[in-house]
């Protein structure tokens, strides 16, 4: 399996993920996760939501943003682009900042995906 271009599905919505062999952990596209949790119809909507959330978290002095990094992931047009990513632990903290009825089901899905089931 090409773990660098893996797509996982949550309720038929795509979430881009990357496997970091060195640290032995999965990284998830934050924009994809936000799109799932907020039912955004486009990536642009999810990107805008993430931009506003980052601004709010920064104003609150959240350490979450300091730990987020960017990696190249394959975008919808097939090109690799820099994408904000988070590991499972960071995502769990981020999900707490997003009011969503999908938060709990997504947390369960995340737990299953990160342990390889």
C-alpha positions in Angstrom: 0.0 0.0 0.0 1.3 3.5 -0.9 0.9 5.1 2.5 2.1 8.5 1.2 -1.1 8.9 -0.9 -3.6 7.2 1.3 -7.2 8.3 1.3 -9.4 7.2 4.2 -13.2 7.5 4.2 -15.4 8.8 6.9 -19.1 8.6 6.0 -18.1 8.5 2.3 -16.0 11.7 2.7 -12.3 11.7 1.8 -9.7 12.4 4.4 -6.1 12.5 3.2 -3.5 10.9 5.4 0.2 10.3 5.4 2.2 7.7 7.3 5.4 8.9 8.9 7.7 5.9 9.1 10.2 7.6 11.3 7.7 8.5 14.0 5.4 5.6 13.3 2.2 7.7 13.2 -0.5 8.9 10.9 -0.9 12.5 9.9 -4.3 13.8 8.7 -5.2 16.8 6.5 -6.8 19.3 8.9 -8.8 20.9 6.1 -10.3 17.5 5.2 -11.2 16.8 8.8 -12.8 20.2 9.2 -14.7 19.7 6.0 -16.1 16.4 7.3 -17.0 17.8 10.8 -18.6 21.0 9.4 -20.3 19.5 6.4 -18.5 21.8 4.0 -19.6 21.3 0.4 -16.2 22.5 -1.0 -12.6 22.5 0.1 -12.7 26.3 -0.1 -15.3 26.4 2.6 -13.3 24.1 4.8 -10.1 26.2 4.1 -12.0 29.4 5.1 -13.3 27.7 8.3 -9.8 26.5 9.2 -8.4 30.0 8.6 -10.9 31.6 11.0 -10.4 28.8 13.6 -6.6 29.3 13.4 -7.0 33.0 14.0 -9.3 32.4 17.0 -6.9 29.8 18.4 -4.0 32.1 18.0 -5.8 34.9 19.8 -6.5 32.4 22.7 -2.8 31.5 22.9 -3.4 27.9 21.9 -0.3 25.8 21.7 -2.0 23.6 19.1 -1.0 25.8 16.3 2.7 25.7 17.4 2.7 22.0 17.0 0.9 21.8 13.7 3.1 21.4 10.6 2.7 21.2 6.9 3.5 18.4 4.5 2.9 17.9 0.8 -0.3 15.9 0.1 -2.0 15.1 -3.2 -4.8 17.7 -3.8 -8.0 17.2 -5.8 -6.2 18.3 -9.0 -3.6 15.6 -8.5 -0.7 17.9 -7.6 1.2 17.7 -4.3 0.6 20.8 -2.3 1.6 21.9 1.2 -1.2 21.1 3.6 -1.7 21.7 7.3 -1.6 18.4 9.1 -2.1 17.0 12.6 -1.5 13.7 14.2 -4.3 11.9 16.1 -3.6 13.5 19.4 -3.5 17.0 17.9 -6.8 16.3 16.0 -8.5 15.2 19.1 -7.7 18.6 20.7 -8.7 20.4 17.5 -12.1 18.6 17.3 -12.9 20.1 20.8 -12.9 23.5 19.1 -15.4 22.6 16.4 -19.1 22.3 17.4 -20.2 19.3 15.4 -22.6 16.4 15.9 -20.1 14.3 14.0 -17.3 14.8 16.6 -17.9 11.7 18.7 -18.4 9.3 15.6 -15.2 10.9 14.1 -13.2 10.3 17.3 -14.2 6.7 17.2 -13.3 6.4 13.5 -10.0 8.1 14.2 -9.1 5.7 17.0 -9.9 2.7 14.7 -7.8 4.2 11.8 -4.8 5.0 13.9 -4.5 1.5 15.3 -4.8 -0.1 11.9 -8.3 -1.6 11.9 
